[in-house]
């Protein structure tokens, strides 16, 4: 006859097979940001931010609930998709438009020697976070 302790171990193991622990998010590093302006109109948040990514820094893997429109003020931003493909190198004056939803996981990295400065407008469903963390898709960088 099995002890109750044995049943707990079996049940825990079975649950781990059917409900694996979520993958860890990849935090940003070397990133600072401040809100320049913000308003909510008809259930939509409009948030304008300035984002600084220091040399060697990254946004971490993430996605957005709403649209994002930005422009590079300084530096060079390298932008990659979760398919481990480069989808843009953005320099001063270049516009950035990002797609929405968890199917568009991406990362922004500063591979240069000077800070990247972005000005970004988020158009988001009211109350939603500006970005959602995502696990590293296995591209070998974060």
C-alpha positions in Angstrom: 0.0 0.0 0.0 1.3 3.4 -0.9 1.6 6.2 1.6 -0.3 9.4 1.2 3.1 11.0 0.6 3.6 8.8 -2.5 0.3 9.9 -3.9 1.2 13.6 -3.5 4.4 13.1 -5.4 2.5 11.2 -8.2 -0.2 13.9 -8.5 2.4 16.7 -8.5 4.4 15.0 -11.2 1.3 14.4 -13.3 0.3 18.1 -13.0 3.7 19.2 -14.0 3.3 17.2 -17.3 0.0 18.7 -18.1 0.6 22.2 -16.8 4.3 23.1 -17.3 5.6 26.2 -15.5 5.6 29.3 -17.8 8.8 30.2 -19.4 10.7 33.1 -17.8 10.4 36.6 -19.2 13.5 38.4 -20.4 13.8 41.6 -18.5 15.1 44.8 -20.2 18.6 45.9 -19.3 20.2 49.3 -19.7 16.8 50.9 -20.5 15.2 54.0 -18.9 12.0 55.8 -20.0 9.8 58.7 -19.0 6.3 59.7 -20.0 6.2 62.9 -22.0 2.4 63.1 -22.2 -0.6 60.8 -21.6 -4.3 61.0 -22.1 -7.3 58.6 -22.5 -10.0 59.3 -25.1 -13.0 57.0 -25.7 -11.4 54.0 -24.1 -8.0 54.4 -25.8 -4.8 55.4 -24.0 -2.3 57.7 -25.9 1.1 57.6 -24.2 4.1 59.4 -25.5 7.4 58.3 -24.0 11.1 58.9 -24.5 13.1 55.7 -24.1 16.9 55.5 -23.7 18.7 52.2 -24.4 22.3 52.3 -23.2 25.1 50.6 -25.3 24.8 46.9 -24.8 21.2 47.3 -23.5 18.0 45.7 -24.8 14.2 46.0 -24.3 14.0 42.3 -23.5 11.6 40.1 -25.5 8.1 41.5 -25.5 4.9 42.4 -27.4 2.3 45.1 -27.4 -1.5 45.2 -26.9 -1.8 48.3 -29.0 0.0 50.1 -31.9 3.3 51.7 -31.4 4.7 54.5 -33.6 8.2 55.9 -32.9 11.2 57.7 -34.2 14.9 57.3 -33.5 16.4 60.5 -32.2 19.9 59.2 -31.5 21.9 56.0 -32.0 21.1 52.8 -33.9 18.4 50.4 -32.8 18.6 46.7 -33.9 15.2 45.1 -34.0 14.6 41.3 -34.1 11.6 39.0 -34.3 11.0 35.8 -32.3 11.8 33.9 -35.5 15.4 35.0 -34.8 15.4 37.2 -37.8 16.5 40.8 -38.1 13.5 42.9 -39.1 15.1 46.4 -39.0 18.1 48.5 -38.2 16.8 52.0 -37.3 19.0 55.1 -37.4 18.3 58.8 -36.4 15.2 60.1 -38.2 13.9 56.6 -39.0 10.3 55.8 -38.1 9.4 52.6 -36.2 5.9 51.0 -36.4 5.3 47.8 -34.5 2.5 45.3 -34.9 0.2 44.2 -32.1 -0.5 41.0 -30.2 1.4 38.0 -28.8 2.1 36.8 -32.4 4.6 39.7 -32.8 7.2 39.1 -30.1 10.3 41.1 -30.7 13.3 42.7 -29.0 15.1 46.0 -29.5 18.9 46.1 -28.9 21.6 48.7 -28.8 24.7 47.1 -30.4 26.4 50.5 -30.8 28.7 52.6 -28.6 26.2 55.5 -28.0 22.8 55.5 -26.4 19.7 54.9 -28.5 17.1 57.6 -27.8 13.6 56.9 -29.1 10.4 58.9 -28.9 7.4 56.5 -29.0 3.6 57.0 -29.1 1.6 54.0 -27.8 -2.0 53.8 -28.8 -3.4 51.2 -26.4 -6.7 49.8 -25.1 -7.3 51.8 -21.9 -5.6 50.4 -18.8 -3.5 47.8 -20.6 0.3 47.7 -20.1 2.5 49.4 -22.7 4.2 46.0 -23.3 3.9 42.4 -22.2 7.0 40.4 -21.3 7.7 37.3 -23.4 10.2 34.4 -22.9 13.4 34.2 -24.8 12.4 32.3 -28.0 15.9 30.7 -28.1 17.6 33.2 -30.4 20.8 33.3 -28.3 20.5 36.9 -27.3 18.4 39.0 -25.0 
